[in-house]
Amino acid sequence: MLPGHLQPWAKLLGDTWPASAGTMPDERAVGMALKWVRPGEVSGLAIAMYCRPEGASNTEVLAACHDKKTNRARTLHLERKLDFVKAKVDGTLRYFIGPVGSRPGPPDAEPFVARPNHQSPEIETPDENGNTMTISPNQPAPSDPTTSVEPAEPPPPDDDYLEPETEDEQPAGQDDRPVACGQSFPHA
């Protein structure tokens, strides 16, 4: 039977933690994840696993969540709500989550995806009729018919979509054993 802090995911997990999912997230990891997700969400369980000191591999998350579940963590990372990083540990690619600026994982961890360097501030300006318009300095004003505006980037796929991660997949036959529970990674 699962401990109380994992009960919201009992139905998904069949009320038992899969051995191939690595160590069970402790109360600290689940508590951290609940800053960004709701109890019982499948992607929330993956985020709790990424919050473990040893992080989680795709194989471990797949064993518990039946999918890799990186899209939500990626989105929260890009929104600067958390740090989502990846690093090779004992030859296995592992993912880690922590609060923004915490640099979770080992010292050589890299962001899952690069964040844009800056976010354009919005500027309010009056138009010719005295109405207030909000524009971004990196975009042409909406009243300029001679300049075309590129359409916005499509939103990321739903978190239930199985995201291809071929460049981050471990090689076939690569050992995917979990790192010892409680192992910490000092930062330089």
Residue, then its C-alpha position, 0 to 999 in steps of 0.5 A: m500500500l502506498p504511503g499517504h503522500l502518494q495516495p492521490w496517485a494510488k489508482l494510477l499506480g495500482d496502490t503500489w510503487p513499481a520497482s522499476a520506477g526507482t525510489m518512491p518520492d518522499e514527502r519533501a519531493v511531493g510537497m515541492a511538486l505540489k507547488w506547481v501541480r495538483p494531487g492526482e495529476v499524472s504529470g504531477l507524479a512525474i514532476a514529484m519524481y523529478c524533484r527527488p534528489e536523484g531525479a528520474s530517468n525516462t524509464e522510471v517515469l514511464a514505469a510509474c506514469h505510463d508516459k514520459k511526461t516532460n511537456r508540463a515540466r518543460t512549460l513550467h520551466l519556460e514560464r520561469k516557474l521552476d528549473f527543469v534540467k537534465a544530466k548524465v548520471d552513471g551513463t543514464l540521462r536523468y531529469f531534475i526539478g527545483p525552484v527557479g534559481s536552485r540549479p537542481g541535479p549535479p553540477d554539470a546539469e543543463p537546462f532541459v530547453a533553453r529559456p529565452n534570454h529576455q521577455s519583452p516588456e509591454i508598453e502602453t501608448p495612446d493611439e491617434n484617437g487617444n485610446t491606450m494600446t499595449i504593444s511589445p517593442n519587438q513587434p510592429a504596432p498593430s496599426d501598421p498595415t505595411t509590416s507583416v507579423e509572424p503568427a505566434e508559436p503554437p502552444p506546446p502539445d497537451d501533457d498527455y502527448l508522448e513527446p519524442e525525445t530521441e536525442d535524449e534517449q539512452p542507448a539501447g541496452q544502457d543500464d538504467r539503475p536508479v542512483a542511491c536515494g538521498q544522494s546529493f550533488p554539491h554545486a561548484 
